[in-house]
Amino acid sequence: MIQITNLTKTYGKARGITDLTLHVPEGCCFGFIGPNGAGKSTTIRTMLGLISPTGGSAQVLGLDCVRDRTAILAQVGYMPSEAMFYPEMRVGEVIRLSARLRGRDCRAEAAALCHALALDQRKKIRELSLGNRKKVSIVCAMQHRPKLYVFDEPTSGLDPLMQRAFWAEVAARRREGASVFLSSHVLYEVQRYCERAAIIREGRLVVEGTTEDLDIENKFFDYYEGGAGK
């Protein structure tokens, strides 16, 4: 579903990501781990064609991240880390706009997701808490039922009940064959829900493997507090 090869993105003299190589097989839930500034969001935005790479390449669903950016975005359910919407629009209006931009009628699926996430479609965006704005972003990313979901910090701002509801929705789609790529700070989530994971440090991949073999929490702190990371 995703093939990243020696992907590099720099911002002038600032580091983004360097020679990153990852493979996400079809049907996999893949966790991408690192602290703030490690390069997680840069990786996601580059592989989706939202920003241009400095070097290397990325293919998503067999499509090139530069040449086929529009086709990639049409077929992926992408949820950015920060949920930004027009503040005077109502939740339902934002969700319907997202569906119309894809040329889809997603009303039934959107209603089911809003019910599962306890999201009131009548409220204006400016009235919502961070957690409820996050829910709007989840619905917009999931309502068209794509084959690949790309989530950037999906559960930050959600309370435990809504985190459980989110993962239940993800599990339902995975049973239908969907693949998931997600960045997260929540180590136990990656350990519990992902089959494979990678840790990124200062823009470079430091380890990748199955979550069963990696022991995510210990490996993460090894790299960031000494041990293997030094």
Salt bridges, closest charged atoms under 4 A:
ASP68 OD2 - ARG67 NH2 3.76
GLU88 OE1 - LYS124 NZ 3.43
GLU88 OE2 - ARG126 NE 3.03
ASP105 OD2 - ARG107 NH2 2.77
GLU109 OE2 - ARG145 NH1 2.55
GLU109 OE2 - ARG173 NH2 2.43
ASP120 OD1 - ARG122 NE 3.05
GLU153 OE2 - LYS40 NZ 3.93
GLU153 OE2 - HIS185 ND1 3.44
GLU169 OE1 - ARG173 NH1 2.99
GLU176 OE2 - ARG145 NH2 2.62
GLU195 OE1 - ARG174 NH2 2.78
GLU208 OE2 - ARG196 NH2 3.99
